[in-house]
């Protein structure tokens, strides 16, 4: 089967286009799915007691808002994301929060934010893996932090350790033209899989006290949400947009069957193998 040529997109085009649209469509489901990671970052904020927090790659704002609630009355959280369409959704959500919850949102590269005063903590839930030049980006982020400000960021470990995230592409491969190959270390979901590379990036950009600790979190979703998840998200969900309905339905049926090992009655369960990345500015 011949390769289908798809227009090359940089990260801004991707997240203001098909990837961002998919996250908007699935926002409530993704908030529930990744709530355990949000709780980890809120716990880190509670431990460090900052007043001004930056949420890197905040998406539709769930973690930003959770941190702002934690800091209500004594601080706030600013979320930044390349995806203006997701920032717009985050602002809508923030407008519904009660008085005292200080959450603000900035569209664009989080590493280029120019705060009126330094942040005293930075966090990220799956948002640090998409910088085109990560060393330069983390150097700029460090410059936006107060001296000694902590970083707490969650990123995926290797594809081999995250079968749930790779099953769709394996199952769909015999039915579709080949997807463009993923280059190791290129911006994307698994760009921070290599712990030594992450340490080098942070070290070269001036961060200190660098630690990477593995975290393995059970994530769950109702079985009824699995097919919509597969239809919208990941490279397969986005790739299928260019095919006719019959092809999409046939591929999704095969892909859904491949996820049966993750289904436990009415619940989908999988282990998310990630890094908790910690450092200080």
N, C-alpha and C positions, 0 to 999 in steps of 0.2 A: 504494500500500500504506500502510495507516494506521500511525502511530507506535505502537510498543508502549511502554506506560508502565511504567517500572521504578522501584522505590523509590529515592529519592535517598539516597546514602551519603556520609558524610564520610570522610576518609582513614583514620581509625581503624576504622570499620566495614568499609571496603573491604579493608584489609590484614589484618584479623582474620576476614574472610569470604572472598569468592570469589577475590580477587587473592592473598591469602596462601595459600589452599588450593592454588591453581594453582602457586605457586612451590614449595610443599612437594612436590607431585606430581612436579615437574620438577627438583628440586634438583640431582641429580648431573649432569644434562644442562646446566643453567644454569651450574653451577660450571665445567664444561669450556668452555662457549661463551665465558664472560667471563673466563677465566683470563688473557688478555693484559692486561686492565685491573688485575686483582689484582697482576700482576707490576709494572706501572707504579707502583702505590702502595707496594708493598714496596720498590721501588727508591728512591722518595722518602724513605721511612723510613730506609733505609740511608744515604742522603745526609745527612739532618738529624741522625741519631743521637739521637732522643728516648728517654726512659725510660717516659713515660706517654702513651699514644696513645688518642684517642677515635675510634671508627669510627661515623660518622653514618649511620643507616639501614642497619644491618649485615645485615639479612635473616637468612638461615640461618647466617651466621657465617664464610663461606669466607675473606673478606679479613681479618677479625679474627684468625682462627686463623693465617693466613699471616704476618701481622705479629707475632703473639705468638711464632711459631717463630723469626722473624728476631731478635727481641729476647730470646730465651731466655737466662736467666742474668743479664740486665742491665736488664730492664724487662718491660712487659706492655701489653696492649691491652684496652680496654673497648668492647664493641659495644652500641649502643642502637638500638632500633627500635620503632615503633608496634605492630607485629604480635607479640602475645604468642605466637601459635602458631609463628611463625618463631623467636622467641627460645627457646622450648622446644626446638625442633630444634637450635638452635645450642648450647645447654647440653649436650644429649646428645652432640653431636660433640666438645665441649671435654672432656667426661669421659673420652674415649678417647685424649686426647693424653698424651704422656709427661710425667714430672715435669720441672719447669723451664719449661714452656710456660704462661705466665700469661695466660689469656683469661677474661674475665668478661663477663656480659651483663645488660643492664637493659632491661626492657620499658617502653614509653611514649615520649613526645616526647623526642628526643635533646637538644633545646635546653633542656629543663627538668631535666636531670641535675644533681645536687648532689654533686660529687666531694669526697672527704675532703681532697684536695690538687689544685691546678690541673693540668690536662693540659698537656704541653709540645708536643703536636702533635695536629691533627685531620685525619682523612682521610674520604673517602666515595667509594664506587663506586655511582653512580646513586641516591644517597639524599638529596640536598639539594633536590630539585625539588618536594617534597610538602608543604612548610610552608604553612599557610593564611595566615600573616602572616610572610613571609620576613625582613623588616627586623627585626621584634621577635625572631624566632627566632635570627638571626645575632648580634644584640646580646647575647642570653642566652648563646649559645655563646662569644662573645668573652669574656664575664665568667667563664666556666669555664676559660679558658686562662691560662697564665703569660704575662707580658709578652714580646712578641716571638715567641710560639709560631706556627709555620707552619700553614697550611691547605693541603691538597692534595686537591681534589675533582674527580671526573669527572662530567660531565653531557652529555646529548645536545645536539647542535646542531639545526638546523631539520628539520622533517619532509621538506622538499624534498631535503635532503642525505642522507636515510636511507630510501631506497626500500624496503628490506627491512622496515622497521617500519611502512610505510603500505600495502603491497600488499594485505594481507588485507582491509582495510576497502574499498578500491577495488573489489576483485574481488567481494566479497560484497554490495555496495550494491544491485545490481539484484534481488537475491533476498530481501532482508530489509527490514522496516520501517526507516525512517531512525533512525540512532543519534542521541542528543542531541548537539548541536553542541559542539565543543571551544572554549572561550573562550581567546584568546591570553593567556598568562601565568598561567592558572589552574593550581592544583596538578596535576601530572601529568608524564608522560614528557618533554614538550618545554617545560616551564615556563621553563627556563633557556636557551632557544634564542637569545634576543636578548642579545648580549654587552654592549651598553650598559646594558640593564636589570640584568644581573647585577652590573656594576660599580657601578651606582647603589645596589643593595641592599646590597652589601658596604660601600660608602663610607658610606651613611647609618647603618649599624649599627656603624661605628667601626673597621672593618678597614683596614689600610694596605698599601701595596706590592702593590696588586691587579694581577694579570696573568691574561689569558685567552689561551691558545695552542691552536690547533686540533690535534687528534690524529686521525689516520685509521688505524684498526686493522682488519686482515683477521680476521674471525671465521669459524670453521668448525664444522660439525657433520656427523655421518654422515647420509646421505640418509634412512635409516630412522627418524631422530629428528624429521624435519621435520613429519610429520603429527601426532604427539603434541604437538609444540610449538605448532602452529597450533590444535589442539583445546583446549588449556588456556590459552594466554597471549594477552595483548592484549585490546582491547575486544571483538573478534569472538569469541574463545574464551570470554570470560565471558558475552557476550550470548546465545550459542547455548545456554546451559544451560536457558533457558526454553522451548525448542522441542522438538518430538518428534524421535525418532531419525531418521525419514525425512528431515525437513527438515535436521537437522544434517548427515547424510551427504551430502545433495545440495549444501549450501553448502560443506562442506569439500572435496568433490571439485572444485568450481569454484575454490576458493581455492588448493588444492594445485596445480592446473594453472597458475595464475597465477605460481607461484613457480618454474616450470621454468627461467627464465633464470638463476636462482641455483644451479642444480644442475650440478655438474661431475663426471660419472661417479657415483661413490658418495659424493660429498662436496658439501655445501651451503656456498657461500662468499658472504660479503657484506662490504662495508666499513662499519664503524661510524664515523660522523662525529660527533666529540665535542669538548668543551672540556676542557682541563686548567686548572682554576681554582686559582690560587695567591694567597695573601695572608698577612698577619701580624697577629696580635692586638696 
